[in-house]
Amino acid sequence: MLTLLTATCWYGLQPVYPDCVFFSSEPLGKSPSPAEAHQRAIESGQCEPSRARWSTWTD
């Protein structure tokens, strides 16, 4: 029973990344890494940030 509870808690705390499509207007030689580009898209409001999986269980 404890193993099931631990597994459920671990699974619920994993991040969920919403679908997001964004484009960078920077030249290919100077484009940021995908992680940096995604962070910029979140900061500019183009994408939603990740959230804990358990928070989607009550939507």
N, C-alpha and C positions, 0 to 999 in steps of 0.2 A: 504494500500500500504506500509506503514511504517513497519507493522508487517511482511509482506512478505520479505522486504529488510533485516530486522533484522534477520529473520529466515535463510535466505540464507547466510548471513555473518557468523552467528553462525555455521551453518553446514559446511561452507567452511573452518573454522578455526579448526575443529576437526582433531585430528591426525589420520593418516592412517599408519598402521603397515604392512610392506611388509611380505610376507610369508618367514619363515626362519626355517630351521631345523638344530640343532646343538647338539652335544653330549659333556658332561663333562666327563673328565677322572679321576675325583676325587672320592675317596671312598664314599659310601652312607652316612656314619656317618658324613663326613666332607664336603658334597656337599653344594654349596651356594644356596641361595633361587633362584627361577626361575627368578626373576627380576635381581638379581646380575649376574646370568649365562647369561641372555640375554644381559646385558650391556657389559659383557666381550666379548661375541660373536661380538657385534658391534665394540668394540675397536680393536679386532683382525682382523676385516675385513670379518668375516664369514657372517655377516648379515648387511643389510642396516638400518640406523636409521629411525625412523618415520618422517613423514613430514606432512605439512598441506594439507588437502584434496583439496583445491583450486589449489595447484600446480600440481595435477594429471589431472585437467581439460584441460590443454594445451598440454598434452603429445600426 
